[in-house]
């Protein structure tokens, strides 16, 4: 190719229209994410367009502030996990595209799916789960629930994620007010830890590597926005990072994830999926499902 011309398109509908009319050759993954319903219609209307969907190591959910009551009480966090409904969050926010999962992306380092789906926060909550959640809140001193705020960045996907969390928590008696801030103010409050809970990408990393992902929960981590601190977790992290035996390391990594189930650092909704669409004359375009730097163009050519 002689060059690459990028268009900054502010909305999904305009991007799709540009692809349909051949105004662009490709919709870049992570830049435009067409929902399933639009991808299915596009495939029906123009079957020669290729559409690919892949999971990425980005986890969506909300993070409590461990320095503030009532979130500092593990009973409150366990109660909220009991009310978490990943299936509902995936349906509402992604039309079923995202992937259910724990504190590591589905794959070789994750708690096996059959085990995970039996755990609070990851299985479909039952009436018994919701009753137990309300009981835990009562034991923590909140028999009528409590009011809290979600620090929410003032962009559509964050607001939608906050609304889902608000609806989930209402089922166990917690009233959430979305504190919507423009990006600069949101960044400042996040940096200072000035929030009750925060709607955010719990994890946003390049690759599915435990050293990178699990470091987010260390006491001294700059990415530990909720100021979670658990010496047992920090010790397990150091052990797994230094282990030269893959089997020993995997056991330690599973132990760390189970510890986070018992002492929840965040309430995860899902691991993201992203997608791309392109015309058949785009050749040798490959992407592997990362967060950033996911694609290269040195081998791409246009058959025109």
FENSUL-V529647 format. One record per residue. N is the residue number from 1. PHI is phi in whole degrees, -180 to 180 (NA if undefined). NEAR is the number of other C-alpha atoms within 10 Angstrom. Layout:
N/PHI/NEAR, N/PHI/NEAR
This chain:
1/NA/9, 2/-78/5, 3/175/6, 4/-128/7, 5/-112/6, 6/-96/10, 7/-112/11, 8/-89/7, 9/-112/13, 10/-81/10, 11/-139/9, 12/-62/15, 13/-63/12, 14/-66/11, 15/-65/21, 16/-63/23, 17/-62/12, 18/-64/17, 19/-68/18, 20/-60/17, 21/-91/9, 22/65/12, 23/-72/12, 24/-133/17, 25/-91/18, 26/-153/23, 27/-102/23, 28/-74/17, 29/-62/23, 30/88/17, 31/-96/15, 32/-127/20, 33/-124/21, 34/-70/24, 35/-66/16, 36/-57/15, 37/-60/9, 38/-73/13, 39/-65/19, 40/-66/14, 41/-68/11, 42/-62/20, 43/-64/14, 44/-71/11, 45/-75/11, 46/-134/12, 47/-63/12, 48/-77/13, 49/-77/19, 50/-84/16, 51/-128/18, 52/-126/12, 53/-127/17, 54/-142/17, 55/-75/19, 56/-130/25, 57/-79/22, 58/-128/22, 59/-109/26, 60/-105/23, 61/174/23, 62/-137/24, 63/-116/27, 64/-81/25, 65/-93/23, 66/-74/21, 67/-92/16, 68/-121/15, 69/-78/12, 70/-89/21, 71/-68/20, 72/-71/15, 73/-88/15, 74/-61/17, 75/-65/22, 76/-66/25, 77/-66/24, 78/-66/23, 79/-62/25, 80/-66/27, 81/-62/27, 82/-62/28, 83/-91/29, 84/-69/26, 85/-130/23, 86/-62/24, 87/-60/18, 88/-66/16, 89/-62/24, 90/-65/20, 91/-65/12, 92/-70/13, 93/-90/17, 94/-133/18, 95/57/13, 96/91/16, 97/-78/20, 98/-75/25, 99/-119/21, 100/-68/23, 101/-180/23, 102/-93/26, 103/-91/28, 104/-129/23, 105/-61/26, 106/-51/18, 107/152/11, 108/-66/11, 109/-99/18, 110/-87/19, 111/-58/22, 112/-53/14, 113/-57/14, 114/-66/9, 115/-76/10, 116/-61/18, 117/-70/16, 118/-97/11, 119/-94/17, 120/-58/21, 121/95/26, 122/-123/26, 123/-87/21, 124/-71/17, 125/-65/18, 126/-101/13, 127/-61/9, 128/-64/10, 129/-61/20, 130/-66/20, 131/-66/16, 132/-65/17, 133/-63/24, 134/-65/25, 135/-65/18, 136/-63/21, 137/-63/26, 138/-64/16, 139/-64/12, 140/-81/16, 141/100/14, 142/-129/16, 143/-63/13, 144/-103/12, 145/79/18, 146/-158/15, 147/-104/13, 148/-149/19, 149/-122/17, 150/-111/24, 151/-67/27, 152/-131/29, 153/-66/23, 154/-80/16, 155/-129/12, 156/-59/10, 157/-69/13, 158/-68/20, 159/-64/19, 160/-63/16, 161/-64/21, 162/-65/27, 163/-65/17, 164/-62/19, 165/-62/24, 166/-60/19, 167/-67/13, 168/-65/22, 169/-72/19, 170/-61/15, 171/-68/16, 172/-114/23, 173/93/18, 174/-101/20, 175/-98/16, 176/-111/20, 177/-110/15, 178/-78/19, 179/-95/20, 180/-88/18, 181/-128/15, 182/-67/11, 183/-55/13, 184/-61/11, 185/-67/13, 186/-62/19, 187/-60/14, 188/-65/11, 189/-67/15, 190/-62/18, 191/-62/14, 192/-81/9, 193/74/19, 194/-93/17, 195/-162/23, 196/-80/21, 197/-146/26, 198/-136/29, 199/-76/24, 200/-166/24, 201/-73/20, 202/-56/27, 203/-137/22, 204/-139/20, 205/-135/18, 206/-80/17, 207/-136/17, 208/-82/19, 209/-129/14, 210/-55/20, 211/-56/13, 212/-79/13, 213/-67/20, 214/-75/18, 215/-68/18, 216/-63/20, 217/-102/26, 218/-71/20, 219/-56/17, 220/-95/13, 221/-71/13, 222/-70/12, 223/-90/15, 224/-87/19, 225/-68/23, 226/-85/27, 227/60/20, 228/-65/22, 229/-145/16, 230/-144/15, 231/-57/10, 232/-64/10, 233/-66/20, 234/-59/17, 235/-68/12, 236/-62/16, 237/-60/22, 238/-61/14, 239/-64/15, 240/-67/20, 241/-68/14, 242/-93/9, 243/-72/13, 244/-100/10, 245/-100/9, 246/-57/10, 247/-68/10, 248/-65/12, 249/-61/20, 250/-62/18, 251/-61/12, 252/-64/19, 253/-67/24, 254/-66/17, 255/-61/16, 256/-64/20, 257/-67/20, 258/-67/17, 259/-62/16, 260/-70/17, 261/-72/22, 262/-82/15, 263/-130/17, 264/-61/23, 265/-90/27, 266/-156/25, 267/-114/28, 268/-85/27, 269/-89/30, 270/-175/28, 271/-99/27, 272/-70/22, 273/-119/22, 274/-129/22, 275/-142/23, 276/-140/20, 277/-134/23, 278/-155/21, 279/-76/20, 280/-68/14, 281/-78/13, 282/-82/16, 283/-113/13, 284/68/13, 285/-82/15, 286/-135/12, 287/-141/16, 288/-112/12, 289/89/21, 290/-111/22, 291/-85/18, 292/-132/13, 293/57/10, 294/-89/15, 295/-149/14, 296/-131/11, 297/-121/12, 298/-65/9, 299/-105/10, 300/-80/13, 301/-144/14, 302/-112/13, 303/-85/8, 304/-134/6
